[in-house]
Amino acid sequence: MSSTVKEPQTERKKDARPSLMQITVKSPEWSYAHLKMIYDPPFLQSTNSSLYPPDILTWRTTLTASLTQFLGVMGSAIHIDILHIKHDEAWLRLPRSDATMFGVAVSGYVGSTETRAVGFKILGMGDFLMGVVGKGEEDDLWEL
Amino acid sequence: MVRYKARYLLFDILYPEEPSLSAVGPPTQGHIEFHSSSDPTITSSYLAGLIREGLAHQFGDWGAGVAGGLTVKYFSPQTSKGIVRVSRDHYRLVWTVLSLMKELKGKPIVIRVVKVGGTIKKVEKEAIRRAKLDIARFGGAAGGRAGILEVEDIEDDDMQD
């Protein structure tokens, strides 16, 4: 009984609001990751040497090393774009289909430099750059 | 607990450069040389080791982990044919590794996966069918006896399993 009463109401609502077009991006092509390179024993944040903070080539070789160890030749073939580097953190773009495996390969990696062990910490991963960048900046927003 | 589901890959090893494909001799000569027999020291376990190495190289720790549980069920150096058993979810990794093998004991090779099956029986049947085809092809030229022994060889192995 109640449905018969409600029906005209919903119809009126529909008329009042013309339908908007809505698009959902269900399968984006790329995925984004925000990583931090970590060392053991750790460097002082203020350190500024040839080893720290890591440069773009160090990032590339360390990432390739971690992927090759976990996924072999297939891993080294994963297309990674280093979008930005800030101190010891980097923002990367990679194909979405490889994102899961990338996450596993990178988080389980322990490599070595001349003096210390090196690894990665995933600070954020997602299908949209806005989300990944925004997540990191949330902390800064509330810092006094 | 779910039953372990397997795939059986039937492969044969080809020797594309090994022999001199001479113009003399019957037309089946080239075919025989192309499918020439392998070094008798090549065993199933040796091949399994090679495949595992290949997995580690091509697919890293992950590949060696997920597909490393393979077994080479059968390999005959005389016919250069073999059967590998591997988990159903990862048979393509092993297939890739086989296809990418370039060398065996210093000889350039091509490995061809000719049949993928869910039971060893079906794969063996395909091996026998192919062996029979080869016998028919060589027929009088190579002498049927050797070929027939080859078929029995495979069937004997089947009994042992």
Interface residues (C-beta under 8 A of the other chain):
Chain A: L67 T68 Q69 F70 L71 G72 V73 M74 G75 M101 V104 A105
Chain B: L55 A56 H57 Q58 F59 G60 D61 W62 G63
